[in-house]
Amino acid sequence: MRRSSMPARLLTTAIALVITPIALVLLSMGGVTMNRTFFEFGFDGDIGRLVGPLLLQSLAVVLLVLVVLTGIWSSAGLIVIGCFALAPLVVAILPGTLPLLYRVVPQEWGDGLVYGIPLAVLTALGAMGLVLFLVRRDPRPRGTALGVVGLVVAPVLLGAGAWALAWGTAEGMLFALQRFQFDPRPDAAAAVLAGILLVFAGVLVSRWSPFALVLPALVLLVGSLLMLVAPEWASRVLFTLPRGVNAVIPSQLLYGAAAAAGIIYLAFTAVLLRVRSQARLRASESPLAPHAAAPYPYPPAQYPPAQYPGAQNPGAQTPHPPAPYPPQPGS
């Protein structure tokens, strides 16, 4: 199978390393204002106050979509940027690193990290890169049964992963920062690790079911929209969730993480279909493809067949060649 070229790998890696951090910063900057507007100052229905943060978050989503679209050229950029999820993972497991982090980066960036925004986004991007990597090497369809199963399994895995990440980040980073108690909590660390694995597995299901992320994307987009148009009703519903989860999920919606995830899920579905189609076309054009072999295992026979003497009348004797003329001496 033909792999992506080295220039494509380098270009997609450079784009991902430059654009993704900018997008995460823009999400955090807009999210801080949104969070304070709804929960600290109280939203009075003035949409004009939300124009600025919504524009920042919209720009962040556009940048993340551009990163996903680079997967058409190569999966290297997505895989490389996904590896950087290890940095927020370390902070989530070791909350004692938070005071040092807030001394180094602006508060808006740290707040986004506390709510688990980079952890969820980078994990999903890395899983998308792995899916594209696998599809390029084996684009064969996996059957209708796996496709239908994936439509059910992916939402379950992603929902369970989001729940575990929300609870783990709340009990670990968020409450540690609020209470100034930065001792590691094994249960919170285990929840964060489980959440990452579940999210990664949920995206990986699209390897066998290319439309598996459509339903989770619609759920995330609808939830984000309800948080904006009906904030009081949405807040009442979300605050009925268990402790810890209800402290993180509303803020994740306001930070634009849910909307960003939903849109990049849809963008990735389109990219996956394109890459699968390209890989199948290249496989069909490969000289190693079964139908590309020579149609004749042996050289074709001459047509019409050569006529041998006496072939039409087997009983007839083959005439001798005529004597030379004129007669030679001694004949």
VOVEX-689811 format. One line per field, with one value per residue (C-alpha): residue number from 1; x, y, z. Coordinates in steps of 0.05 Angstrom, whole numbers, plus 5000, padded with zeros to 4 digits. Each point is the difference from the previous one (the first is absolute). Layout:
BEGIN
pos = (NUM,...) .
xx = (X,...) .
yy = (Y,...) .
zz = (Z,...) .
This chain:
BEGIN
pos = (1,2,3,4,5,6,7,8,9,10,11,12,13,14,15,16,17,18,19,20,21,22,23,24,25,26,27,28,29,30,31,32,33,34,35,36,37,38,39,40,41,42,43,44,45,46,47,48,49,50,51,52,53,54,55,56,57,58,59,60,61,62,63,64,65,66,67,68,69,70,71,72,73,74,75,76,77,78,79,80,81,82,83,84,85,86,87,88,89,90,91,92,93,94,95,96,97,98,99,100,101,102,103,104,105,106,107,108,109,110,111,112,113,114,115,116,117,118,119,120,121,122,123,124,125,126,127,128,129,130,131,132,133,134,135,136,137,138,139,140,141,142,143,144,145,146,147,148,149,150,151,152,153,154,155,156,157,158,159,160,161,162,163,164,165,166,167,168,169,170,171,172,173,174,175,176,177,178,179,180,181,182,183,184,185,186,187,188,189,190,191,192,193,194,195,196,197,198,199,200,201,202,203,204,205,206,207,208,209,210,211,212,213,214,215,216,217,218,219,220,221,222,223,224,225,226,227,228,229,230,231,232,233,234,235,236,237,238,239,240,241,242,243,244,245,246,247,248,249,250,251,252,253,254,255,256,257,258,259,260,261,262,263,264,265,266,267,268,269,270,271,272,273,274,275,276,277,278,279,280,281,282,283,284,285,286,287,288,289,290,291,292,293,294,295,296,297,298,299,300,301,302,303,304,305,306,307,308,309,310,311,312,313,314,315,316,317,318,319,320,321,322,323,324,325,326,327,328,329,330,331) .
xx = (5000,5025,5016,4998,5063,5052,4983,4927,5019,5045,4949,4942,5042,5021,4928,4975,5055,4988,4924,4976,5030,4972,4931,5002,5021,4943,4951,5025,4998,4929,4980,5022,4956,4941,5008,5003,4941,4954,5022,5034,4967,4934,4977,4947,4983,5046,5027,5048,5043,5011,5021,5073,5010,4958,5043,5063,4971,4975,5070,5028,4952,5019,5074,4986,4961,5060,5044,4951,4998,5075,4986,4982,5074,5031,4981,5067,4978,4940,5042,5055,4954,4962,5064,5000,4940,5052,5014,4930,4995,5060,4967,4934,5035,5046,4959,5061,5026,4942,5031,5063,4958,4961,5065,5023,4937,4943,4941,4953,5045,5004,4925,4989,5048,4966,4934,5033,4994,5069,4998,4935,5016,5071,4980,4946,5047,5053,4948,4977,5071,5007,4935,5024,5067,4966,4950,5055,5033,4937,4940,4957,4929,4986,4929,4931,4997,5061,4974,4934,5034,5046,4941,4980,5068,5033,4948,5003,5076,5004,4945,5033,5067,4972,4968,5064,5042,4951,4999,5076,5018,4950,5023,5073,5019,4938,4987,5075,5004,4937,5022,5075,5009,5047,5012,4991,4936,5005,4925,5000,5063,4969,4937,5040,5040,4936,4967,5058,4999,4925,5002,5058,4962,4936,5035,5037,4934,4994,5053,4946,4939,5015,4935,5008,5016,4940,4951,5049,5014,4926,4991,5058,4976,4929,5024,5044,4943,4952,5051,4999,4926,4971,5054,4954,4966,5065,5035,4944,5005,5076,5003,4959,5060,5045,5050,5062,4968,4952,5058,5038,4950,4963,5067,5024,4937,5013,5074,4979,5034,4936,4983,5072,5000,4934,5023,5068,4964,4959,5061,5038,4943,5006,5077,4995,4953,5047,5062,4966,4978,5070,5031,4953,5015,5074,4992,4961,5055,5056,5036,4994,4924,4968,4962,5062,5037,5012,4935,5038,5047,5031,5014,4938,4997,5010,4935,4982,5039,5055,4980,5046,5008,4947,4960,4937,5010,5037,5002,5034,5075,5043,5023,5074,5026,5001,5064,5040,4990,5036,5027,5069,5055,4999,4927) .
yy = (5000,5069,5043,5076,5036,5028,5073,4987,4971,5059,5051,4970,4993,5074,5022,4959,5023,5074,5003,4953,5038,5065,4968,4974,5069,5033,4950,5015,5076,4999,4948,5040,5058,4954,4963,5064,5030,4942,4978,5058,5063,4970,5001,5054,4980,5051,4962,5057,4980,4932,5023,5007,4933,4964,5029,4975,4931,4999,5016,4945,4950,5021,4989,4932,4980,5021,4954,4942,5015,4991,4927,4996,5010,4962,4974,5020,5069,4972,4944,5047,5052,4943,4980,5068,4977,4971,5071,5014,4928,5010,5062,4963,4943,5046,5061,5026,5026,5050,5056,4999,4998,5063,5036,4984,5008,5050,4984,4988,4944,4968,5002,4964,4947,4992,4985,4947,5036,4983,4929,4983,5035,4974,4929,5002,5029,4947,4944,5030,4998,4927,4983,5034,4964,4932,5015,5020,4933,4958,5035,4938,5007,4962,4980,5025,4966,5037,5065,4993,4979,5060,5047,4976,4986,5067,5044,4955,5002,5075,5014,4957,5032,5071,4981,4970,5060,5049,4966,4988,5072,5027,4956,5010,5067,5043,4984,5000,5071,5023,4969,5010,4926,4974,4929,4948,4961,4929,4996,5064,4980,4932,5035,5046,4942,4960,5059,5009,4927,5001,5062,4971,4935,5036,5038,4937,4965,5043,4956,4947,5046,5065,5034,4981,5071,5034,4987,5023,5062,5017,4990,5046,5054,4998,5002,5061,5035,4988,5028,5065,5008,4970,5008,4997,4936,4968,5019,4970,4935,4997,5016,4938,4959,4969,5043,5015,4986,5058,5046,4986,4983,5068,5036,4955,5019,5074,4993,4975,4933,4960,5041,4995,4924,4993,5039,4966,4933,5018,5027,4937,4957,5036,4993,4926,4987,5038,4964,4932,5015,5022,4939,4953,5034,4994,4927,4986,5034,4963,4949,4951,5003,4934,5028,5038,4936,4982,4974,4944,4956,4978,5037,5001,4950,5024,5014,4975,4935,4982,4948,4940,4962,4947,5027,5004,4930,4957,4940,5039,4992,5061,5016,5005,5069,5011,4986,5062,5028,4999,4930,4998,4959,4927,5002) .
zz = (5000,4982,5060,5006,4977,5047,4981,5017,5068,5017,4976,5039,5062,4996,4990,5059,5046,4984,4993,5054,5059,4973,4994,5071,5026,4963,5029,5070,4990,4975,5050,5061,4980,4985,5066,5040,4963,5014,5070,5034,4974,4978,4928,4989,4929,4968,4940,4984,5059,4968,4931,5017,5034,4948,4945,5035,5008,4928,4976,5044,4970,4929,5017,5029,4938,4958,5041,4989,4925,4995,5011,4926,4985,5058,5069,5028,5026,5038,5031,5021,5032,5034,5036,5034,5040,5048,5027,5026,5022,5046,5030,5010,5037,5040,5020,5038,4934,4995,5042,4958,4936,5020,5011,4929,4957,5001,5045,4941,4974,5067,5010,4934,5022,5067,4965,4957,4933,4971,5027,4964,4935,4992,5016,4946,4948,5014,4993,4934,4974,5019,4964,4936,5006,5004,4944,4952,5009,4997,4969,4993,5028,5065,4984,5016,5068,5028,4970,5037,5065,4996,4997,5069,5031,4983,5036,5061,5004,4988,5050,5053,4985,5006,5067,5027,4977,5030,5067,5001,4982,5051,5057,4981,4970,5012,5073,5015,4973,5037,5067,4992,5014,4946,5025,4945,5002,4972,4985,4961,4962,4983,4975,4955,4971,4989,4966,4952,4981,4990,4956,4960,4990,4982,4944,4979,4986,4938,4970,4990,4999,4963,5023,5073,5022,4969,5057,5055,4959,4995,5075,5016,4953,5026,5072,4985,4965,5058,5049,4960,4983,5064,5053,5061,4978,4978,5065,5042,4961,5003,5075,5014,4979,5053,5037,4961,4932,5009,5016,4935,4944,5002,4996,4943,4961,5012,4983,4932,5009,4986,4937,4976,5010,4964,4939,4995,5005,4939,4964,5016,4972,4933,5002,5016,4942,4953,5024,4996,4929,4980,5032,4963,4934,5011,5019,4936,4958,5035,4956,5058,4998,4979,4940,4976,4981,4927,4968,4964,5039,4935,4935,4956,4944,4929,4964,4950,5015,4953,4948,4996,4935,4995,5057,4958,4969,5048,4952,4945,4992,5004,4929,4986,4982,4925,4962,4983,4931,4954,5013,5027,4967,5021,5018) .
